[in-house]
Amino acid sequence: MKKKEVVKILEENKLTNITPMDFKEAADKEQKELDESMKESFRQRDERKAKEDNLKEMAKQWPEYTLEELKEEQALADYAEKFKIKDKVEPSVSEKMQEELEPLPFCPMADD
């Protein structure tokens, strides 16, 4: 496209304050956002597909359950995993010292 054609299109769309370079930069930025969105969409699709495959395997193991029951159980398991308490972290040196001091009884000094 020639510069005059681009300017004409911009003017027709009331975008006269945008130069062709600004237009290119904006288009490149939008393309980058679209690419990132597409990547995320594919990741989510793959995640859903993996869950469906997992449900099919579970259905083979437990044929007495319906697919809906298995989905509910999987949702509960996912929720529990999300909020599971992580393994206790190793206490810091100051926390260890505090734990050592805590068993000592309170002994006020006598004024006698």
Phi, psi and omega in degrees: 000140179276158182302320180297321180294319179295315180298319179299316178298317179297319179293320179297328180264015178057041178242048185289339180277001180257125177276161179305326180291319177299320179299316179297315179298317179296319179295319178296318179297316179296321178297320179297316179297320178296319179298317179295320178297319180294320177300314180297320178298316178296321179297315179295321177299314180296323178295315178297319180298317179297320178295319179297318178297320179296319178295322178296321177294320179296322180297326177292321181288323183235076183293342181287347179262145176281164179298323179296318179296319179294323178296318179297316179297319179294320179297318177296319179295319178297317180296316179296320179295322181297322184253016180294139177288126181288161178304146182299134179281144178301127181294150178286171181300317181293325177293321177297317179296320179297318178297324179292326182279332185301324180292345180292134180286156177285123182233092179292149180285138181278140178272358185293000000 
